[in-house]
Protein backbone atom coordinates (compact mmCIF):
# COMPACT_ATOMS: atom_id res chain seq x y z
CA UNK A 1 0.00 0.00 0.00
CA UNK A 2 1.36 3.39 -0.95
CA UNK A 3 -0.78 6.02 0.77
CA UNK A 4 0.11 9.21 2.59
CA UNK A 5 3.50 9.66 4.27
CA UNK A 6 3.58 9.14 8.01
CA UNK A 7 4.67 12.72 8.61
CA UNK A 8 5.23 15.67 6.31
CA UNK A 9 8.43 17.72 6.72
CA UNK A 10 6.47 20.51 8.39
CA UNK A 11 4.93 18.05 10.85
CA UNK A 12 8.35 16.65 11.65
CA UNK A 13 9.77 20.09 12.35
CA UNK A 14 6.88 21.03 14.64
CA UNK A 15 7.03 17.75 16.56
CA UNK A 16 10.80 17.92 16.89
CA UNK A 17 10.53 21.45 18.29
CA UNK A 18 7.97 20.36 20.89
CA UNK A 19 10.04 17.36 21.86
CA UNK A 20 13.20 19.39 22.30
CA UNK A 21 11.38 21.69 24.70
CA UNK A 22 9.87 18.72 26.55
CA UNK A 23 13.25 16.92 26.74
CA UNK A 24 12.10 13.66 25.17
CA UNK A 25 15.22 12.29 23.40
CA UNK A 26 13.76 8.81 22.91
CA UNK A 27 10.75 10.04 20.96
CA UNK A 28 13.01 12.42 19.06
CA UNK A 29 15.04 9.40 18.03
CA UNK A 30 11.87 7.67 16.88
CA UNK A 31 10.88 10.68 14.79
CA UNK A 32 14.36 10.80 13.30
CA UNK A 33 13.99 7.16 12.33
CA UNK A 34 10.56 7.86 10.90
CA UNK A 35 11.98 10.69 8.80
CA UNK A 36 14.66 8.35 7.51
CA UNK A 37 12.33 5.47 6.75
CA UNK A 38 9.53 7.48 5.17
CA UNK A 39 12.09 8.80 2.74
CA UNK A 40 12.91 5.25 1.60
CA UNK A 41 11.08 3.93 -1.42
CA UNK A 42 9.54 7.24 -2.44
CA UNK A 43 9.96 8.93 -5.79
CA UNK A 44 11.02 12.52 -6.30
CA UNK A 45 7.52 13.74 -5.56
CA UNK A 46 6.19 15.28 -2.37
CA UNK A 47 4.91 12.03 -0.78
CA UNK A 48 6.89 9.09 0.52
CA UNK A 49 5.46 5.64 1.18
CA UNK A 50 4.78 4.36 4.68
CA UNK A 51 5.99 0.98 3.48
CA UNK A 52 9.51 0.09 4.60
CA UNK A 53 9.72 -3.34 2.96
CA UNK A 54 7.61 -5.91 1.14
CA UNK A 55 7.85 -9.58 2.09
CA UNK A 56 6.13 -11.62 -0.60
CA UNK A 57 2.63 -10.06 -0.65
CA UNK A 58 2.82 -8.49 2.81
CA UNK A 59 4.17 -5.08 3.81
CA UNK A 60 6.20 -3.95 6.79
CA UNK A 61 5.41 -0.34 7.63
CA UNK A 62 7.18 2.53 9.30
CA UNK A 63 4.54 2.35 12.03
CA UNK A 64 5.74 -1.14 12.96
CA UNK A 65 9.37 -0.02 13.11
CA UNK A 66 8.53 3.03 15.21
CA UNK A 67 6.55 0.89 17.64
CA UNK A 68 9.60 -1.30 18.27
CA UNK A 69 11.92 1.72 18.56
CA UNK A 70 9.70 3.28 21.19
CA UNK A 71 10.28 0.23 23.37
CA UNK A 72 14.07 0.55 23.28
CA UNK A 73 15.34 2.26 26.46
CA UNK A 74 18.12 4.80 26.13
CA UNK A 75 18.03 5.05 22.35
CA UNK A 76 19.90 8.19 21.26
CA UNK A 77 18.99 10.28 18.19
CA UNK A 78 22.29 9.47 16.48
CA UNK A 79 21.52 5.76 16.88
CA UNK A 80 18.10 6.01 15.22
CA UNK A 81 19.14 5.22 11.65
CA UNK A 82 21.13 2.08 12.50
CA UNK A 83 18.52 0.95 15.03
CA UNK A 84 15.70 1.44 12.54
CA UNK A 85 17.43 -0.71 9.93
CA UNK A 86 18.18 -3.45 12.49
CA UNK A 87 14.54 -3.46 13.57
CA UNK A 88 13.44 -3.73 9.94
CA UNK A 89 15.61 -6.82 9.40
CA UNK A 90 14.16 -8.45 12.52
CA UNK A 91 10.63 -7.65 11.35
CA UNK A 92 11.37 -9.21 7.96
CA UNK A 93 12.51 -12.42 9.67
CA UNK A 94 9.43 -12.30 11.88
CA UNK A 95 7.12 -11.82 8.88
CA UNK A 96 8.71 -14.77 7.08
CA UNK A 97 8.17 -16.94 10.17
CA UNK A 98 4.56 -15.77 10.48
CA UNK A 99 3.83 -16.52 6.84
CA UNK A 100 5.30 -20.00 7.14
CA UNK A 101 3.41 -20.64 10.39
CA UNK A 102 0.14 -19.58 8.76
CA UNK A 103 0.89 -21.85 5.81
CA UNK A 104 1.22 -24.72 8.31
CA UNK A 105 -1.96 -23.54 10.09
CA UNK A 106 -0.08 -23.02 13.34
CA UNK A 107 -2.13 -19.88 13.99
CA UNK A 108 -5.10 -22.23 14.52
CA UNK A 109 -3.30 -24.45 17.02
CA UNK A 110 -5.28 -24.34 20.32
CA UNK A 111 -2.13 -23.56 22.33
CA UNK A 112 -1.22 -20.68 20.03
CA UNK A 113 -4.78 -19.32 20.13
CA UNK A 114 -4.72 -19.50 23.93
CA UNK A 115 -1.42 -17.60 24.08
CA UNK A 116 -2.74 -14.94 21.73
CA UNK A 117 -5.84 -14.48 23.87
CA UNK A 118 -3.74 -14.30 27.06
CA UNK A 119 -1.47 -11.64 25.51
CA UNK A 120 -4.51 -9.69 24.32
CA UNK A 121 -6.05 -9.70 27.81
CA UNK A 122 -2.77 -8.61 29.37
CA UNK A 123 -2.37 -5.73 26.94
CA UNK A 124 -5.93 -4.52 27.52
CA UNK A 125 -5.59 -4.81 31.31
CA UNK A 126 -2.30 -2.88 31.19
CA UNK A 127 -3.97 -0.16 29.11
CA UNK A 128 -6.67 0.10 31.80
CA UNK A 129 -4.01 0.44 34.52
CA UNK A 130 -2.20 3.12 32.53
CA UNK A 131 -5.46 5.02 32.03
CA UNK A 132 -6.17 4.97 35.77
CA UNK A 133 -2.60 6.09 36.48
CA UNK A 134 -2.91 9.09 34.18
CA UNK A 135 -5.17 10.80 36.70
CA UNK A 136 -2.58 10.61 39.49
CA UNK A 137 -0.84 13.85 40.42
CA UNK A 138 2.94 14.10 40.72
CA UNK A 139 4.42 14.37 44.23
CA UNK A 140 5.16 17.88 45.43
CA UNK A 141 8.62 19.16 46.27
CA UNK A 142 7.75 19.00 49.98
CA UNK A 143 6.64 15.37 49.67
CA UNK A 144 9.87 14.45 47.93
CA UNK A 145 11.89 16.22 50.63
CA UNK A 146 9.95 14.47 53.38
CA UNK A 147 10.58 11.05 51.86
CA UNK A 148 14.28 11.83 51.61
CA UNK A 149 14.44 12.79 55.29
CA UNK A 150 12.30 9.83 56.38
CA UNK A 151 14.59 7.27 54.71
CA UNK A 152 18.11 8.05 55.93
CA UNK A 153 19.30 4.48 55.29
CA UNK A 154 18.58 5.00 51.57
CA UNK A 155 20.07 8.47 51.27
CA UNK A 156 21.81 10.45 54.04
CA UNK A 157 23.24 7.36 55.72
CA UNK A 158 23.40 5.13 52.64
CA UNK A 159 25.97 2.36 52.87
CA UNK A 160 27.40 -0.35 50.64
CA UNK A 161 27.11 -3.64 52.51
CA UNK A 162 29.31 -6.74 52.26
CA UNK A 163 26.98 -9.51 53.40
CA UNK A 164 27.17 -13.25 54.01
CA UNK A 165 24.03 -15.30 54.34
CA UNK A 166 23.74 -18.82 55.75
CA UNK A 167 20.56 -20.80 55.09
CA UNK A 168 20.16 -23.57 57.63
CA UNK A 169 17.87 -26.58 57.38
CA UNK A 170 16.53 -26.97 60.91
CA UNK A 171 13.44 -28.13 62.78
CA UNK A 172 11.58 -25.77 65.14
CA UNK A 173 12.91 -27.62 68.19
CA UNK A 174 16.47 -26.86 67.00
CA UNK A 175 15.95 -23.11 66.60
CA UNK A 176 16.80 -22.17 70.19
CA UNK A 177 20.12 -24.02 70.11
CA UNK A 178 21.13 -22.37 66.85
CA UNK A 179 20.23 -18.92 68.18
CA UNK A 180 22.19 -19.53 71.40
CA UNK A 181 25.30 -20.65 69.51
CA UNK A 182 25.10 -17.70 67.14
CA UNK A 183 25.08 -15.32 70.10
CA UNK A 184 28.32 -16.83 71.47
CA UNK A 185 30.17 -17.47 68.19
CA UNK A 186 33.29 -15.39 67.66
CA UNK A 187 32.93 -15.28 63.89
CA UNK A 188 31.25 -16.95 60.93
CA UNK A 189 33.79 -19.78 60.76
CA UNK A 190 33.17 -20.61 64.42
CA UNK A 191 29.43 -20.73 63.78
CA UNK A 192 29.89 -22.87 60.66
CA UNK A 193 31.93 -25.39 62.65
CA UNK A 194 29.07 -25.67 65.14
CA UNK A 195 26.58 -26.34 62.33
CA UNK A 196 28.79 -29.12 61.01
CA UNK A 197 29.23 -30.68 64.44
CA UNK A 198 25.47 -30.55 65.02
CA UNK A 199 24.94 -32.29 61.67
CA UNK A 200 22.82 -29.39 60.39
CA UNK A 201 22.76 -28.96 56.63
CA UNK A 202 23.44 -25.41 55.46
CA UNK A 203 24.56 -23.42 52.46
CA UNK A 204 26.16 -20.01 52.22
CA UNK A 205 25.86 -17.06 49.90
CA UNK A 206 27.69 -13.76 49.83
CA UNK A 207 27.33 -10.51 47.96
CA UNK A 208 27.99 -6.79 48.03
CA UNK A 209 24.75 -4.81 47.98
CA UNK A 210 24.00 -1.10 48.05
CA UNK A 211 21.16 0.03 50.32
CA UNK A 212 18.67 0.36 47.45
CA UNK A 213 19.41 -3.21 46.31
CA UNK A 214 18.18 -4.69 49.59
CA UNK A 215 14.53 -5.45 50.36
CA UNK A 216 12.99 -2.28 51.72
CA UNK A 217 11.35 -4.24 54.56
CA UNK A 218 14.79 -5.43 55.74
CA UNK A 219 16.79 -2.27 55.15
CA UNK A 220 16.11 -0.50 58.45
CA UNK A 221 17.22 -3.54 60.46
CA UNK A 222 20.34 -4.03 58.34
CA UNK A 223 21.21 -0.33 58.50
CA UNK A 224 21.32 -0.55 62.31
CA UNK A 225 23.88 -3.35 62.16
CA UNK A 226 27.55 -2.68 62.82
CA UNK A 227 30.33 -4.51 61.01
CA UNK A 228 30.52 -8.00 62.46
CA UNK A 229 26.89 -8.09 63.62
CA UNK A 230 24.40 -10.78 62.57
CA UNK A 231 20.65 -11.19 62.17
CA UNK A 232 18.67 -14.41 62.35
CA UNK A 233 15.19 -15.03 60.94
CA UNK A 234 12.92 -17.94 60.10
CA UNK A 235 12.95 -19.22 56.53
CA UNK A 236 10.95 -21.81 54.54
CA UNK A 237 13.53 -24.51 55.37
CA UNK A 238 14.52 -23.45 58.88
CA UNK A 239 16.61 -20.41 59.72
CA UNK A 240 18.53 -17.76 57.80
CA UNK A 241 21.50 -15.98 59.36
CA UNK A 242 22.79 -12.76 57.85
CA UNK A 243 26.30 -11.55 58.70
CA UNK A 244 27.48 -8.02 58.02
CA UNK A 245 31.13 -8.60 57.13
CA UNK A 246 31.81 -4.95 56.42
CA UNK A 247 30.34 -1.75 55.02
CA UNK A 248 31.32 1.64 53.71
CA UNK A 249 29.47 4.91 53.74
CA UNK A 250 28.28 6.31 50.40
CA UNK A 251 25.58 8.93 51.08
CA UNK A 252 23.36 10.45 48.42
CA UNK A 253 22.44 14.12 48.63
CA UNK A 254 18.87 15.27 48.14
CA UNK A 255 19.46 16.89 44.74
CA UNK A 256 20.69 13.60 43.25
CA UNK A 257 18.00 11.56 44.97
CA UNK A 258 15.04 13.71 43.91
CA UNK A 259 14.43 12.22 40.42
CA UNK A 260 14.43 8.68 41.82
CA UNK A 261 12.18 9.60 44.73
CA UNK A 262 9.74 11.40 42.44
CA UNK A 263 9.57 8.38 40.12
CA UNK A 264 9.05 6.01 43.04
CA UNK A 265 6.33 8.07 44.70
CA UNK A 266 4.51 8.59 41.41
CA UNK A 267 4.61 4.88 40.57
CA UNK A 268 3.50 4.06 44.09
CA UNK A 269 0.50 6.38 43.73
CA UNK A 270 -0.38 4.85 40.39
CA UNK A 271 -0.28 1.35 41.88
CA UNK A 272 -2.45 2.47 44.80
CA UNK A 273 -4.95 4.10 42.42
CA UNK A 274 -5.20 0.90 40.37
CA UNK A 275 -5.67 -1.22 43.50
CA UNK A 276 -8.36 1.13 44.78
CA UNK A 277 -10.16 1.00 41.45
CA UNK A 278 -9.90 -2.78 41.30
CA UNK A 279 -11.29 -3.08 44.82
CA UNK A 280 -14.29 -1.01 43.80
CA UNK A 281 -14.77 -3.24 40.77
CA UNK A 282 -14.58 -6.36 42.96
CA UNK A 283 -17.05 -4.90 45.44
CA UNK A 284 -19.55 -4.16 42.68
CA UNK A 285 -19.12 -7.49 40.88
CA UNK A 286 -20.26 -11.04 41.58
CA UNK A 287 -17.21 -13.28 41.98
CA UNK A 288 -17.66 -16.96 42.79
CA UNK A 289 -14.77 -19.37 43.40
CA UNK A 290 -15.39 -22.91 42.17
CA UNK A 291 -13.94 -26.35 42.94
CA UNK A 292 -10.63 -26.46 44.77
CA UNK A 293 -10.36 -22.69 44.50
CA UNK A 294 -13.37 -22.40 46.80
CA UNK A 295 -11.20 -23.78 49.61
CA UNK A 296 -9.18 -21.41 51.87
CA UNK A 297 -5.72 -20.59 50.52
CA UNK A 298 -2.73 -22.21 52.31
CA UNK A 299 -0.68 -20.11 54.73
CA UNK A 300 1.90 -17.86 53.13
CA UNK A 301 5.53 -18.96 53.20
CA UNK A 302 8.08 -16.93 55.20
CA UNK A 303 9.86 -14.08 53.46
CA UNK A 304 12.52 -14.86 50.87
CA UNK A 305 16.22 -14.60 51.81
CA UNK A 306 17.84 -11.19 51.73
CA UNK A 307 20.56 -12.41 49.39
CA UNK A 308 18.98 -14.37 46.51
CA UNK A 309 21.10 -16.22 44.01
CA UNK A 310 23.04 -14.03 41.61
CA UNK A 311 20.58 -14.81 38.80
CA UNK A 312 17.72 -13.60 41.02
CA UNK A 313 19.29 -10.35 42.23
CA UNK A 314 16.62 -7.77 42.97
CA UNK A 315 18.32 -4.91 41.17
CA UNK A 316 21.37 -4.24 38.99
CA UNK A 317 24.52 -2.83 40.56
CA UNK A 318 24.79 0.91 40.97
CA UNK A 319 27.50 2.58 38.86
CA UNK A 320 30.95 2.36 40.44
CA UNK A 321 31.25 6.14 40.75
CA UNK A 322 27.79 7.36 41.75
CA UNK A 323 29.07 10.81 42.71
CA UNK A 324 29.93 11.39 39.07
CA UNK A 325 27.20 9.49 37.28
CA UNK A 326 24.30 9.88 39.71
CA UNK A 327 21.98 7.18 40.95
CA UNK A 328 19.94 5.29 38.43
CA UNK A 329 16.27 5.99 39.09
CA UNK A 330 15.21 2.49 38.02
CA UNK A 331 17.69 0.85 40.40
CA UNK A 332 16.55 2.91 43.37
CA UNK A 333 12.90 2.35 42.49
CA UNK A 334 13.43 -1.41 42.47
CA UNK A 335 15.16 -1.17 45.82
CA UNK A 336 12.19 0.76 47.11
CA UNK A 337 9.95 -2.17 46.29
CA UNK A 338 8.84 -1.47 42.71
CA UNK A 339 8.78 -4.32 40.24
FENDA-V142059 format. One line per field, one symbol per residue. burial: + if it has 9 or more other C-alpha atoms within 8 Angstrom, else -. A space follows every 50 residues. Layout:
burial=???
//
This chain:
burial=----+++----+---+--++----++++++++++++++++++----++++ +++++---++++--++-+++----+++-+++-++--++--++--++---- ++---+-----++---------------+--++--+--+----++-++-- ++++++++++++++++++++----+---+-+---+----++--+++---+ ++--++--++++++++-+++----+--+++-+--+--++++++++++--- ++-+-+++-++++++++++++-++--+----+------------------ ------++----++---+---+----+-+-++++++-+-
//
